[in-house]
């Protein structure tokens, strides 16, 4: 049986039981990191990916202009409505990037009628690392101690000092553009040169500093995008539509960086079109003895074995695999003696903030398409306690001038109208909030009793709702954003009036197999190792015990590298 490798060349896969040192399920942000770290430590590693191969050289389309697209960038709306009614809700979905998102009809799930959930999925080599927002922020002890402090969920089994060296390790490899700010609750990273704020963003930064000092800080976004070249990866050239891929490999993704590094060791076997049905356990040792795989093209079934398994399929898909691995002695699902698998689903609440007009600067314009915005780290519940909610939110956004789009419905024709289209409008500054979600056991995924996917694998029923705390955060985001704009002297300040986002829409789902200090209340220990199944490690978003308000992917990557180091040392000691 022939499949395609990472770079599009053929690899031969035999339909028989094969044993490896390690198996990684999923090739996205955490799966790629697990593959890199395992192979570089000498382990023969199999990466199982449910979708097709993708090559940056062959598949990236970031330079395609709207007039070169069949539907001028709007997409085939009928086809999208018919086959991708959920995926189209992602901000990264467009006529070109839509091929990176799954077919919702082939991959169904259910929700209560009044509790929608946007489950965004990308099945291909590289997963959602091809289309992620690339924002990378460290968590701090404000986050790692939050559950203990507030009496919510379970205490994280680690603190910042435990993960800080692994943040360093990850950042040195992926490349992070950003500016040092010395903010205790947003630790600085190992930075490449920062992207520049534009003239109005700098003006707003200065206005906020004059009003609030260091209590509120506007900085350039911290993004996994190169501003200085690395071997095999060029510096970003500001073309902009990163969700379509990156042929220069300037932004970090599995196919741009970690999987090539793993392949260079000669110890990587990458198997696309490999849909994991379940994990099969040895009843005597209580360890996984094989991974049950369905070939996505032929429907053939295969089993692969390894000493250690890294489950990196994404938070909800990883929970689905565990729940579908129920067996005698684990009737509630694998690694689920605590009954926490599938519970505590978290995302970030958004769709609140404000926009204002900034006078002046009409002799300035933006050149290029900077693939990064600004960031204002959390400032609520830092030095003082807010009466209406715990935790907090951060802001992303930026300043821009309106262009020809402002006249799309304006009357006119001929040379005068064309000249009018060339004239830029006023500057506006926008802040969009991302608020923390609390871990709640009723926000959960369970196996649907009858619904299955195209390959006959039981699907999930996902039941979630925002708590009063998230809704209070959402209301306050408008106030906080307006305060920042007022400090900067903005005019015509307009708070966002949209309802709260659908849970899942921030594309930051996490928490379905949380870390903890007690096997009775958590799924994983301090090393991302399953309490019930010693050779199983889960390092994607499922492991998160709380969500913070930061984009979480950097923490996933650091936890993965840390867990691999622990697993390899345990294997050397013959503990695994």
Phi and psi in degrees as a GROMACS rama.xvg file:
@    title "Ramachandran Plot"
@    xaxis  label "Phi"
@    yaxis  label "Psi"
@TYPE xy
-111.105  132.415  UNK-2
-125.745  178.616  UNK-3
-103.364  143.114  UNK-4
-85.671  -176.648  UNK-5
-56.7119  -39.3099  UNK-6
-97.9146  12.6727  UNK-7
96.0668  -5.14013  UNK-8
-82.0972  160.077  UNK-9
-77.7324  145.794  UNK-10
-130.746  146.851  UNK-11
-98.8284  127.675  UNK-12
-119.397  123.515  UNK-13
-92.592  135.654  UNK-14
-77.6872  68.4221  UNK-15
-150.06  168.229  UNK-16
-68.6923  129.507  UNK-17
-130.576  139.042  UNK-18
-108.953  134.209  UNK-19
-123.188  170.727  UNK-20
-72.4786  -39.1288  UNK-21
-145.029  147.906  UNK-22
-123.121  133.047  UNK-23
-114.226  126.216  UNK-24
-101.468  109.301  UNK-25
107.136  142  UNK-26
-121.83  20.3628  UNK-27
-81.0376  -147.177  UNK-28
-58.8895  -46.9818  UNK-29
-83.2174  -35.4488  UNK-30
-62.6808  -40.3838  UNK-31
-63.5441  -41.0481  UNK-32
-67.2567  -40.0895  UNK-33
-61.5735  -42.9542  UNK-34
-61.8161  -45.1366  UNK-35
-60.9877  -50.0176  UNK-36
-67.916  -39.7833  UNK-37
-66.8842  -47.3199  UNK-38
-67.8225  -37.8819  UNK-39
-69.1286  -16.8762  UNK-40
-97.1156  11.661  UNK-41
96.8737  7.29589  UNK-42
-94.6311  133.922  UNK-43
-73.3052  116.566  UNK-44
-122.908  130.82  UNK-45
-102.922  127.038  UNK-46
-107.254  121.504  UNK-47
-101.413  119.714  UNK-48
-120.799  130.535  UNK-49
-69.4272  -24.8146  UNK-50
-107.582  -163.72  UNK-51
-81.8858  165.34  UNK-52
-74.2856  150.498  UNK-53
-135.741  137.908  UNK-54
-120.991  131.35  UNK-55
-57.4055  -39.4732  UNK-56
-68.8409  -39.3959  UNK-57
-86.1671  -34.8738  UNK-58
-107.687  -13.1488  UNK-59
-72.076  139.553  UNK-60
-137.16  36.0866  UNK-61
-69.6725  -18.6508  UNK-62
-99.2139  8.71793  UNK-63
-77.4439  125.666  UNK-64
-84.3757  157.173  UNK-65
-54.7686  -37.6133  UNK-66
-70.3528  -12.1783  UNK-67
-90.5464  -6.99254  UNK-68
-92.9106  145.569  UNK-69
-58.4583  -40.777  UNK-70
-109.106  23.8614  UNK-71
54.9201  33.5505  UNK-72
89.769  -10.5447  UNK-73
-84.422  -19.0319  UNK-74
81.3573  163.918  UNK-75
-81.2758  93.6491  UNK-76
-63.6091  -34.9384  UNK-77
-65.82  -44.6081  UNK-78
-64.7851  -40.1945  UNK-79
-66.0686  -44.0434  UNK-80
-62.5018  -33.0138  UNK-81
-78.6144  -38.0421  UNK-82
-112.274  -21.5252  UNK-83
-135.41  50.8249  UNK-84
-65.959  -24.6145  UNK-85
-88.4063  -48.479  UNK-86
-60.626  -31.6346  UNK-87
-64.0951  -14.7786  UNK-88
-76.9203  -9.3832  UNK-89
-74.1385  141.99  UNK-90
-66.8482  -17.8292  UNK-91
-92.3866  6.22792  UNK-92
-90.6993  124.208  UNK-93
-148.086  -172.821  UNK-94
-61.1054  -30.4138  UNK-95
-92.1108  -45.7301  UNK-96
-72.438  -12.0416  UNK-97
-59.7665  -24.0244  UNK-98
-72.7781  -13.019  UNK-99
-85.604  -8.43726  UNK-100
-103.179  153.69  UNK-101
-71.9517  168.102  UNK-102
-87.2579  116.228  UNK-103
-67.262  -26.5081  UNK-104
-72.0901  -38.0272  UNK-105
-75.2187  -21.01  UNK-106
-127.705  67.3467  UNK-107
-79.1607  161.534  UNK-108
-152.941  168.742  UNK-109
-124.446  159.192  UNK-110
-141.906  160.256  UNK-111
-59.0314  150.282  UNK-112
-57.9268  -34.2764  UNK-113
-102.891  12.9778  UNK-114
-134.834  69.1517  UNK-115
-65.3466  154.337  UNK-116
-140.711  128.931  UNK-117
-90.8541  102.872  UNK-118
-98.2461  99.9618  UNK-119
-87.9797  127.116  UNK-120
-135.147  144.5  UNK-121
-135.803  105.017  UNK-122
-101.467  96.301  UNK-123
-165.507  165.736  UNK-124
-59.7316  122.96  UNK-125
104.316  -19.1272  UNK-126
52.5305  -140.231  UNK-127
-80.3843  -1.87998  UNK-128
-66.4276  -16.7131  UNK-129
-75.8356  -27.7919  UNK-130
-125.532  15.893  UNK-131
-77.5644  169.718  UNK-132
-80.6202  -10.0139  UNK-133
69.4852  10.3823  UNK-134
-81.7352  130.296  UNK-135
-133.774  115.625  UNK-136
-133.213  136.737  UNK-137
-74.562  146.534  UNK-138
-85.9322  162.146  UNK-139
-130.887  -178.019  UNK-140
-67.9388  -16.8549  UNK-141
-57.8987  -34.6152  UNK-142
-86.8905  -46.1941  UNK-143
-68.3069  -22.6421  UNK-144
-99.3389  -1.36727  UNK-145
-64.0493  -45.8769  UNK-146
-61.7858  -42.9408  UNK-147
-63.8602  -43.2998  UNK-148
-65.2975  -40.3299  UNK-149
-94.945  -7.50055  UNK-150
68.7998  36.3101  UNK-151
-119.551  137.765  UNK-152
61.4337  -141.046  UNK-153
-124.849  155.738  UNK-154
-69.1962  135.312  UNK-155
-57.5275  140.86  UNK-156
-84.8587  4.23681  UNK-157
-130.447  164.976  UNK-158
-127.124  176.018  UNK-159
-57.7083  -38.5828  UNK-160
-61.2165  -26.3162  UNK-161
-74.6974  -31.7795  UNK-162
-104.674  -15.6334  UNK-163
-54.1461  -45.1125  UNK-164
-63.0762  -27.3551  UNK-165
-81.9491  -29.1402  UNK-166
-59.1707  -47.2367  UNK-167
-55.5409  -48.2555  UNK-168
-58.7394  -45.8212  UNK-169
-67.7914  -45.8236  UNK-170
-64.625  -35.9876  UNK-171
-63.0182  -28.6889  UNK-172
-87.8157  -43.9348  UNK-173
-78.9119  -28.7523  UNK-174
82.7212  114.391  UNK-175
-125.281  118.426  UNK-176
-86.4783  133.028  UNK-177
176.276  173.846  UNK-178
-121.586  134.965  UNK-179
-66.6763  133.606  UNK-180
-128.911  -13.9082  UNK-181
56.9706  47.4358  UNK-182
-99.6417  117.35  UNK-183
-57.3016  -39.4578  UNK-184
-88.5529  2.82434  UNK-185
-135.547  76.8704  UNK-186
-55.7958  143.58  UNK-187
-68.4206  152.34  UNK-188
-99.2733  179.466  UNK-189
-81.8853  103.351  UNK-190
-99.1132  142.276  UNK-191
-83.1691  171.801  UNK-192
-53.8529  139.886  UNK-193
-74.1009  150.232  UNK-194
-70.4899  151.567  UNK-195
-86.1819  140.385  UNK-196
-67.0637  145.401  UNK-197
-77.8281  174.84  UNK-198
-62.0005  -35.7006  UNK-199
-77.6513  -38.0143  UNK-200
-60.9619  -38.8341  UNK-201
-65.6864  -39.0639  UNK-202
-61.584  -43.9843  UNK-203
-67.0324  -40.8564  UNK-204
-56.2409  -45.1686  UNK-205
-65.6086  -39.9497  UNK-206
-65.133  -40.8773  UNK-207
-64.4164  -42.4692  UNK-208
-63.9699  -38.5619  UNK-209
-65.3  -34.8817  UNK-210
-84.6004  -44.2177  UNK-211
-111.842  -4.57124  UNK-212
62.8526  -136.463  UNK-213
-90.125  3.3999  UNK-214
-70.1272  -29.1795  UNK-215
-135.106  127.998  UNK-216
-131.482  130.669  UNK-217
-99.6863  126.993  UNK-218
-133.501  166.458  UNK-219
-69.2104  145.229  UNK-220
-57.2174  147.033  UNK-221
-97.5394  113.042  UNK-222
-131.594  145.402  UNK-223
-84.0109  65.7661  UNK-224
-135.491  132.162  UNK-225
-73.6296  131.717  UNK-226
-108.909  -0.824621  UNK-227
-140.981  140.41  UNK-228
-67.2135  150.991  UNK-229
-125.237  162.332  UNK-230
-54.1508  122.872  UNK-231
80.3201  -1.25758  UNK-232
-136.921  128.97  UNK-233
-92.0759  158.919  UNK-234
-67.5308  150.079  UNK-235
-59.6014  139.437  UNK-236
-110.572  17.1701  UNK-237
61.0649  42.9411  UNK-238
-83.3868  -28.6263  UNK-239
108.5  -58.7853  UNK-240
-80.643  72.8469  UNK-241
-63.8554  -22.4971  UNK-242
-67.3517  -8.73164  UNK-243
-94.8298  1.7851  UNK-244
107.999  175.427  UNK-245
-148.763  99.2271  UNK-246
-70.2173  -21.3639  UNK-247
-86.5773  -2.3126  UNK-248
58.8829  28.8972  UNK-249
-72.462  -33.9889  UNK-250
-96.4398  154.94  UNK-251
-76.7908  133.084  UNK-252
-153.422  168.582  UNK-253
-61.5626  -42.7014  UNK-254
-75.7617  -19.012  UNK-255
-87.0451  -21.7817  UNK-256
-142.884  -64.1354  UNK-257
-72.4984  -43.08  UNK-258
-67.1777  -40.8369  UNK-259
-58.7174  -37.3001  UNK-260
-65.4253  -40.6632  UNK-261
-65.6814  -41.9574  UNK-262
-62.2064  -35.2903  UNK-263
-63.5098  -19.8072  UNK-264
-75.9875  -19.0559  UNK-265
79.0494  6.708  UNK-266
-111.823  7.02233  UNK-267
-97.6011  131.145  UNK-268
-117.901  119.013  UNK-269
-108.487  123.743  UNK-270
-120.96  98.0854  UNK-271
-72.0803  175.233  UNK-272
54.0797  34.3488  UNK-273
-117.906  97.11  UNK-274
-92.4485  117.993  UNK-275
-77.1729  120.317  UNK-276
-83.9059  -44.4422  UNK-277
-168.61  168.731  UNK-278
-108.964  131.418  UNK-279
-108.368  130.128  UNK-280
-106.589  146.203  UNK-281
-82.4524  116.338  UNK-282
-63.3809  -25.8766  UNK-283
-79.642  -43.8196  UNK-284
-91.7509  -14.8709  UNK-285
59.2737  32.3036  UNK-286
-118.943  154.468  UNK-287
-68.709  126.619  UNK-288
-101.11  -22.3174  UNK-289
-160.701  157.087  UNK-290
-109.118  123.049  UNK-291
-89.7517  119.333  UNK-292
-121.834  140.439  UNK-293
-110.11  127.757  UNK-294
-69.3004  122.358  UNK-295
-67.5218  -18.7424  UNK-296
-96.8879  -40.8456  UNK-297
-104.524  -19.2091  UNK-298
82.1637  -2.23443  UNK-299
-63.8642  149.092  UNK-300
-104.257  142.302  UNK-301
-138.076  157.924  UNK-302
-132.588  133.834  UNK-303
-126.588  145.505  UNK-304
-125.259  153.292  UNK-305
-161.19  163.411  UNK-306
-71.4314  -30.7227  UNK-307
-139.558  143.858  UNK-308
-121.837  129.701  UNK-309
-110.643  116.342  UNK-310
-95.3489  111.839  UNK-311
-135.824  43.3824  UNK-312
-89.0439  -2.16846  UNK-313
99.6747  154.044  UNK-314
-52.9259  -49.9437  UNK-315
-80.1294  -37.3378  UNK-316
-66.615  -36.7505  UNK-317
-63.3059  -41.5112  UNK-318
-62.5635  -39.5452  UNK-319
-59.8368  -44.0596  UNK-320
-62.4796  -43.7826  UNK-321
-64.2507  -43.5239  UNK-322
-67.5887  -33.8652  UNK-323
-79.6512  -0.12249  UNK-324
-100.938  18.7609  UNK-325
-58.2418  142.82  UNK-326
-155.659  178.511  UNK-327
-58.7939  127.406  UNK-328
89.5171  -12.9556  UNK-329
-141.195  53.8456  UNK-330
-65.2132  -20.7633  UNK-331
-91.1223  3.99803  UNK-332
113.844  155.229  UNK-333
-70.2227  141.976  UNK-334
61.1463  28.776  UNK-335
-123.16  32.1674  UNK-336
-61.1583  -25.8231  UNK-337
-81.13  -10.2967  UNK-338
60.8761  30.2278  UNK-339
-105.178  -8.3142  UNK-340
-66.7835  127.326  UNK-341
91.3678  -14.1992  UNK-342
-90.296  171.294  UNK-343
63.4608  34.3701  UNK-344
-60.8789  131.291  UNK-345
-128.84  156.532  UNK-346
-146.824  -162.258  UNK-347
-120.621  133.85  UNK-348
-81.2321  137.634  UNK-349
-142.829  -162.106  UNK-350
75.4752  36.16  UNK-351
-147.248  146.14  UNK-352
162.43  -144.638  UNK-353
-165.387  158.419  UNK-354
-130.343  142.761  UNK-355
-143.3  159.697  UNK-356
-93.2004  135.878  UNK-357
-109.89  118.214  UNK-358
-70.3942  152.652  UNK-359
85.7544  -168.409  UNK-360
60.9097  25.9105  UNK-361
-75.7257  -9.36425  UNK-362
-89.8546  5.07871  UNK-363
-113.826  146.223  UNK-364
-145.305  158.224  UNK-365
-85.9284  134.172  UNK-366
-111.477  128.937  UNK-367
86.2003  179.575  UNK-368
-127.425  85.4166  UNK-369
-62.2955  122.061  UNK-370
-85.9819  51.0161  UNK-371
-168.115  146.274  UNK-372
-115.342  -158.492  UNK-373
-97.8302  167.969  UNK-374
-140.444  135.219  UNK-375
-118.251  109.402  UNK-376
-67.9267  162.9  UNK-377
-50.5895  136.881  UNK-378
-129.326  -6.64388  UNK-379
-84.2477  145.373  UNK-380
56.2166  41.1217  UNK-381
-105.5  -68.3939  UNK-382
-93.278  -21.4423  UNK-383
-136.738  165.396  UNK-384
-101.09  129.367  UNK-385
-80.3709  137.849  UNK-386
-73.2415  -16.9884  UNK-387
-103.544  -15.7439  UNK-388
-161.548  161.065  UNK-389
-101.797  170.058  UNK-390
64.89  -149.266  UNK-391
-175.697  -162.127  UNK-392
-148.124  159.995  UNK-393
-119.947  166.136  UNK-394
-117.251  138.936  UNK-395
-118.736  165.361  UNK-396
153.705  -146.543  UNK-397
162.826  177.006  UNK-398
-110.965  142.972  UNK-399
-154.324  163.207  UNK-400
-106.483  137.3  UNK-401
-67.9974  142.5  UNK-402
-115.271  -145.97  UNK-403
-61.2588  -23.5132  UNK-404
-59.6284  -25.957  UNK-405
-66.7733  -14.5852  UNK-406
-112.508  17.7386  UNK-407
-61.1098  -26.0116  UNK-408
-111.555  9.34158  UNK-409
-80.1924  147.159  UNK-410
-73.9417  156.479  UNK-411
147.528  161.654  UNK-412
-163.168  154.158  UNK-413
85.3279  -167.8  UNK-414
-62.9168  -39.0432  UNK-415
-64.111  -40.0925  UNK-416
-68.301  -39.2076  UNK-417
-62.0047  -39.3495  UNK-418
-64.8078  -38.0006  UNK-419
-62.1982  -36.4185  UNK-420
-65.9366  -24.728  UNK-421
-79.7317  -14.2404  UNK-422
-86.5303  132.046  UNK-423
-84.4008  154.227  UNK-424
-92.1004  -159.655  UNK-425
-74.8215  164.397  UNK-426
-83.0626  138.77  UNK-427
-126.072  149.895  UNK-428
-121.657  132.591  UNK-429
-125.94  137.105  UNK-430
-120.301  124.509  UNK-431
-115.121  126.282  UNK-432
-88.3259  148.468  UNK-433
-129.647  113.678  UNK-434
-105.98  151.342  UNK-435
-70.1756  144.329  UNK-436
-109.658  136.703  UNK-437
-83.4308  146.09  UNK-438
-73.641  117.463  UNK-439
-124.821  127.216  UNK-440
-63.2172  -24.8095  UNK-441
-78.5261  -13.5141  UNK-442
-82.3261  98.1367  UNK-443
-148.09  164.981  UNK-444
-118.028  135.285  UNK-445
-130.144  160.378  UNK-446
-72.2484  129.578  UNK-447
-71.2827  137.753  UNK-448
-68.1242  -23.7311  UNK-449
-132.902  -25.7235  UNK-450
-74.8482  132.931  UNK-451
-131.497  163.756  UNK-452
-88.0793  -174.274  UNK-453
-57.3896  -27.333  UNK-454
-100.507  10.9717  UNK-455
81.8985  11.8101  UNK-456
-87.8386  130.34  UNK-457
-54.747  135.548  UNK-458
-90.1937  -178.073  UNK-459
-111.06  154.638  UNK-460
-111.586  122.422  UNK-461
-113.359  121.516  UNK-462
-123.214  112.941  UNK-463
-142.159  156.841  UNK-464
-158.444  150.463  UNK-465
-69.2074  142.732  UNK-466
-85.1072  165.972  UNK-467
-55.5743  -30.4316  UNK-468
-66.2528  -44.4543  UNK-469
-63.779  -39.4213  UNK-470
-66.5484  -34.4389  UNK-471
-67.9216  -40.3807  UNK-472
-58.3396  -45.1696  UNK-473
-59.5225  -42.2399  UNK-474
-65.1476  -38.568  UNK-475
-75.8464  -23.2385  UNK-476
-55.6298  -38.4116  UNK-477
-63.912  -39.8599  UNK-478
-68.3302  -47.9852  UNK-479
-61.1343  -41.5346  UNK-480
-66.5884  -41.2213  UNK-481
-63.7263  -37.05  UNK-482
-62.0884  -40.9885  UNK-483
-65.5379  -43.5787  UNK-484
-66.8574  -39.7359  UNK-485
-63.4269  -38.7061  UNK-486
-63.3513  -30.0018  UNK-487
-87.8473  1.93784  UNK-488
79.1008  22.0288  UNK-489
-68.1009  152.05  UNK-490
-111.891  162.646  UNK-491
50.926  50.3474  UNK-492
-71.3169  123.394  UNK-493
-120.193  105.164  UNK-494
-64.188  147.862  UNK-495
-67.0259  134.963  UNK-496
-113.11  11.4189  UNK-497
-73.6747  151.156  UNK-498
-69.0538  165.545  UNK-499
-55.9998  148.672  UNK-500
-61.8988  155.204  UNK-501
-67.4151  136.821  UNK-502
-59.1712  137.466  UNK-503
98.5096  -20.8948  UNK-504
-70.1046  -22.5169  UNK-505
-74.7195  -8.37868  UNK-506
64.9258  31.109  UNK-507
-122.348  40.9982  UNK-508
-65.8432  139.769  UNK-509
-162.57  167.136  UNK-510
99.1783  6.6092  UNK-511
-83.5017  -4.73926  UNK-512
-151.735  67.731  UNK-513
-70.7886  153.949  UNK-514
-76.4927  156.347  UNK-515
-171.15  -176.659  UNK-516
-100.934  -9.44609  UNK-517
-134.838  127.204  UNK-518
-65.4283  -17.5607  UNK-519
-78.8193  -19.0519  UNK-520
-125.288  5.88448  UNK-521
-147.395  167.254  UNK-522
-98.983  -32.5992  UNK-523
-124.177  151.733  UNK-524
-89.0625  -166.597  UNK-525
-68.2683  -10.9464  UNK-526
-109.844  16.8691  UNK-527
65.3067  21.7459  UNK-528
-96.4029  133.07  UNK-529
-65.3119  129.841  UNK-530
-57.0794  -41.0741  UNK-531
-86.353  -19.4901  UNK-532
-135.154  95.1709  UNK-533
-60.8257  -27.1847  UNK-534
-95.735  18.3898  UNK-535
-113.923  126.722  UNK-536
-122.164  136.586  UNK-537
-123.833  116.779  UNK-538
-126.288  8.2122  UNK-539
-84.6034  -163.232  UNK-540
-61.5915  -16.6554  UNK-541
-57.3053  -29.034  UNK-542
-75.3584  -12.9983  UNK-543
-69.6438  130.396  UNK-544
-89.3068  -21.9806  UNK-545
-149.059  168.081  UNK-546
-102.981  -17.1017  UNK-547
55.7178  -173.182  UNK-548
-114.835  2.49645  UNK-549
-85.2314  155.912  UNK-550
-57.9751  132.35  UNK-551
-94.1478  -7.24658  UNK-552
-63.6234  -33.5645  UNK-553
-60.9545  -38.7732  UNK-554
-67.2847  -38.8815  UNK-555
-57.3837  -46.3612  UNK-556
-64.2546  -43.0816  UNK-557
-65.3224  -41.1358  UNK-558
-62.5621  -36.9554  UNK-559
-64.7359  -49.5841  UNK-560
-60.6822  -40.5485  UNK-561
-64.5562  -42.5271  UNK-562
-66.9509  -38.3468  UNK-563
-62.9951  -43.94  UNK-564
-57.475  -44.485  UNK-565
-64.6249  -44.8432  UNK-566
-62.918  -42.0494  UNK-567
-65.8011  -40.8135  UNK-568
-64.5347  -38.771  UNK-569
-65.4077  -36.2326  UNK-570
-66.0123  -38.3387  UNK-571
-65.3161  -30.5714  UNK-572
-85.4121  4.54715  UNK-573
64.6  25.8597  UNK-574
-85.6676  -17.0937  UNK-575
